[in-house]
Amino acid sequence: RLGVLGLSEQGIYRVSGAQTKMSKLIANTFEDKNIDAVLEVEDVKVIASALKYYFREILPEPLLTFSLHEDFLEAMKTEDREQKITNLCNVVHRLPKMNYECLKLLIK
């Protein structure tokens, strides 16, 4: 939904959505487990704000994990672009399955 609505909006991750609408969406989606609540929201900034909140406040650890943090940093130090991509892919494939699948959805 965010990908479809967000194509025509600028700054969806930079500009916050309405706090009350975001709080309602978070409660409906994450607390009540009502995934369809996202379909009822027309303001893409509210959806993006809820997604940012999820990654920042609800997940117990970052998507790219604390344990692989140094490995990601090390992979980025490589000067050669192709080698950097290879190194990053190697680290990404070491993520826990759920983290990997979530990341895959985000960058799809």
PLY file of the C-alpha trace (Angstrom):
ply
format ascii 1.0
element vertex 108
property float x
property float y
property float z
element edge 107
property int vertex1
property int vertex2
end_header
0.00 0.00 0.00
2.81 2.41 0.88
4.57 1.68 -2.39
1.44 2.43 -4.42
0.37 5.57 -2.57
3.89 6.84 -2.03
4.81 7.06 -5.71
3.15 10.45 -6.07
4.20 11.88 -2.70
7.46 13.57 -1.81
9.16 13.21 1.55
6.97 10.42 2.90
9.68 9.30 5.32
10.85 12.82 6.11
7.48 14.43 6.89
5.46 12.89 9.72
1.82 11.96 9.43
-0.89 13.11 11.83
-0.03 11.74 15.28
-3.60 10.74 16.20
-4.14 8.89 12.93
-0.76 7.20 13.26
-1.52 6.11 16.83
-4.86 4.68 15.71
-3.21 2.81 12.83
-0.53 1.39 15.15
-3.15 0.25 17.66
-5.30 -1.34 14.96
-2.44 -2.99 13.12
0.04 -4.05 15.80
-2.05 -4.33 18.95
-5.34 -5.61 17.46
-3.50 -7.57 14.73
-5.77 -6.04 12.07
-3.51 -5.90 9.02
-6.39 -4.60 6.88
-6.35 -1.35 8.90
-3.62 -0.11 6.54
-6.03 -0.36 3.61
-8.36 2.14 5.28
-5.70 4.86 5.56
-5.48 7.31 2.66
-2.64 9.50 3.98
0.62 7.90 2.91
2.55 9.93 5.50
0.52 8.29 8.28
1.43 4.84 6.94
5.12 5.79 6.60
5.15 7.23 10.13
3.63 4.03 11.52
6.24 1.97 9.68
9.06 4.13 11.07
7.56 3.77 14.55
7.43 -0.01 14.14
11.10 -0.24 13.25
12.18 2.26 15.90
9.95 1.34 18.86
8.30 -2.06 18.44
11.03 -4.31 17.08
13.21 -5.64 19.90
16.34 -5.08 17.82
17.14 -3.33 14.54
16.23 -5.05 11.29
19.93 -5.36 10.42
20.63 -6.70 13.95
23.09 -5.64 16.60
25.15 -8.79 16.10
25.85 -8.00 12.42
26.35 -4.26 12.86
30.14 -4.40 12.70
30.00 -6.72 9.70
27.80 -4.26 7.80
30.19 -1.44 8.62
33.16 -3.52 7.53
31.44 -4.45 4.26
30.91 -0.76 3.47
34.61 0.07 3.88
35.53 -1.72 0.67
36.45 0.76 -2.08
35.57 -1.45 -5.07
31.84 -1.11 -5.82
31.34 -4.70 -7.00
33.20 -6.12 -4.01
31.20 -3.86 -1.67
27.95 -5.22 -3.12
29.20 -8.79 -2.77
30.27 -8.17 0.83
26.93 -6.56 1.71
25.01 -9.43 0.11
27.04 -11.91 2.13
26.18 -10.12 5.37
22.51 -9.69 4.41
22.24 -13.44 3.80
23.42 -14.03 7.38
20.44 -12.15 8.80
17.82 -14.17 10.70
15.18 -15.45 8.28
12.43 -13.07 9.48
14.75 -10.05 9.24
15.88 -11.12 5.79
12.30 -11.54 4.55
11.25 -8.17 5.97
14.23 -6.44 4.37
13.43 -8.13 1.08
9.87 -6.76 1.22
11.11 -3.28 2.05
13.46 -3.02 -0.88
11.25 -4.84 -3.37
0 1
1 2
2 3
3 4
4 5
5 6
6 7
7 8
8 9
9 10
10 11
11 12
12 13
13 14
14 15
15 16
16 17
17 18
18 19
19 20
20 21
21 22
22 23
23 24
24 25
25 26
26 27
27 28
28 29
29 30
30 31
31 32
32 33
33 34
34 35
35 36
36 37
37 38
38 39
39 40
40 41
41 42
42 43
43 44
44 45
45 46
46 47
47 48
48 49
49 50
50 51
51 52
52 53
53 54
54 55
55 56
56 57
57 58
58 59
59 60
60 61
61 62
62 63
63 64
64 65
65 66
66 67
67 68
68 69
69 70
70 71
71 72
72 73
73 74
74 75
75 76
76 77
77 78
78 79
79 80
80 81
81 82
82 83
83 84
84 85
85 86
86 87
87 88
88 89
89 90
90 91
91 92
92 93
93 94
94 95
95 96
96 97
97 98
98 99
99 100
100 101
101 102
102 103
103 104
104 105
105 106
106 107
